[in-house]
Amino acid sequence: MRFRIEDAFDTDPETYWEAFFSDAYNEGLWPALDMGWELRKLEREGEGPDLVIRREQVLTPRRELPGFLRKFVQGALAYTERNVFRARDSAMEVETIPSVLPDKLESRGVYRVEPAGPGRCLRIYEGEVRCTLPLVGGKVEKQLVSEIEESYRKATDFTRRFLAERGA
């Protein structure tokens, strides 16, 4: 199931990305999303338009799973998220690997930030969620896309406050 999420911000793309990868942003974002966060890897190569950032983080939602998903999940659900950001493209590839059923669930996409006029930018996340569980795959995909959309709504609110508080 494909999805697209767009949100506008009152800052330029460079400032957006700078905030996005900052410690202060990440230390505030994940609690605001009610998720545990463990940064496993953050590697930077190059500078300016040649900057590439590779990041791996583990995200653990602190909320109960929908009933039909609990049948498939034993214990806490966590996601390993792998990102590759390329400054030249103002885009980040995102791959999310669940701790349960990783051979049945796949989520990936591209998260990009584009200029949208003076001092503004548009964040666009285009992705796809696939679930190959017989009979319930489509229902699982819809639920996961709904979770992604809800997380992005909360992240958008947090990001706007974060940027405004810093005058970005």
N, C-alpha and C positions, 0 to 999 in steps of 0.2 A: 504494500500500500504506500503510495507516494504522498508526500505532504510538502507544504510550503508555508513558512511563517515569515512575515515581514513586520518590522517595527522601525519607527523613525526616532532619531536622537538628536538633541541640540548640541552637537559637537562634530568635529571633522573626523574622518576615518582614522587618521594617525593617532589622535588623542583617544579615540575609542579603543583601539588595539592596545595602546600603552596602558590604559586603565584595566582592560580585560586581563592582561597577563601580570598585573601588579599583585604583590602579596596582600595589600590592604583590601583590594577588591575581592580576591578569592577567600580571604579570611572572613569577610562579611557575607558574601553571596551564599555559600553553602548552608550556613545556619538559617538564612532567610528562606531558603528553599526546603528547609527541614530535612537536610541530607548530611550524612557523614561524608567527610572528604579526606582522602589521603593522596598526597602528591607523591608519585613514585619516581617520576623522571621529568626533568625540564632541561632541555639542551638547546642552546642558542648557537647558531653558526652565521657568520657574515654580519653585515651592517647595512643600514639604509634599505634600499630596494632589494638588496641581496640577502636580507635577514631571513633565516628559516628557523622556526622553533618547533621542536619535537617534544610533545608532552604526553605523559601517561598518568592517569589518575584513577583512583577507585572511588566510586560514589555509592553510598548506601542509603536508600530512602528510609526515612523513619516513620513510615505510615503503613497501615495494613493493606495487604493486597486485596483486590476484589475476590469474592468468594470462588468463582470458577477458576481463577488462577491458583488459588491455594492448593487445589488438588494436585498441581504439577510441581509445586515448590515446597521443598522441605527446608526449614530454617530461614535465615535472613537472606534476602535477595540483595545482591550488589552488582554493580556494573564496572567493568574496566573500560575506560574511555581513552582511546588513542587519537591524538591530534597531530596534524602536520600543518603549520601555518607558514605561508609564503607571503612576505611583505609585498613583493612585486605584483602579486595578484590580489592583495588585500582579501585573502581567502584562506580558510582552514578546512582541511579534510577531517571528517569526524567518523570514527568507527567505534561502535559501542558493543561490547561483548558481555552478555549476562553471565552471572556465576552459575546459573542453572540453565539447563537445556541449550548450551551454546551451539550445539549442532542443529538445533531446530529454530533458533531465533537469530535474526540478522538485522542490524540497524546501522546504516551509514548515510552520509550526506556531505554536503559542502555548505559551509557557513561563511558568507562573505559580507563585506561592508563597503558600500558605495557612497560617493558624494551625492548629496541631495540639495545642493544650493549652498550659499555661504553659511558656514558654521553649523551645517546639518549633515546627517548621514542616514542611510537606510541599511539596516541589518536584515539580510535575507538568509534563511536556512532552508535549503531544499534537501529532502532526504527520502529514504525509503525504509520501511520496516517490512520484514518478511518472516512469516512463521509457517513452518511445514508440519505442524501437528495436525493429524487427521481430524476432520470434523469441526475443530474449534480454531483452526489457524486464522481465519478471517476475523473472528471475534477477538482473538488475542491481538492481532494487528491493530484493529480499531481501538482497543483499550490502550495499547502502548502509544499510539499516535495521540490519543486524548491526554495521556499522562505527559507526553512531550510538550504538547500545546499549553497545558496548564503550567508546567515548569517554566516555559518561556514567558508566559504572562507575568509570573512572579519575578522572573529574572529581569524582565523589561522594567517593571516598577522599581526594583532594587537598583538597576543600572542608571535609570534616570535620576533617582535620588543621589546615588553615589557621585555621578558627574556634576550635578547641581551643587552639592555640598563642597566640591572642590573647584567650582567656578570653571569647569571644563566646557 
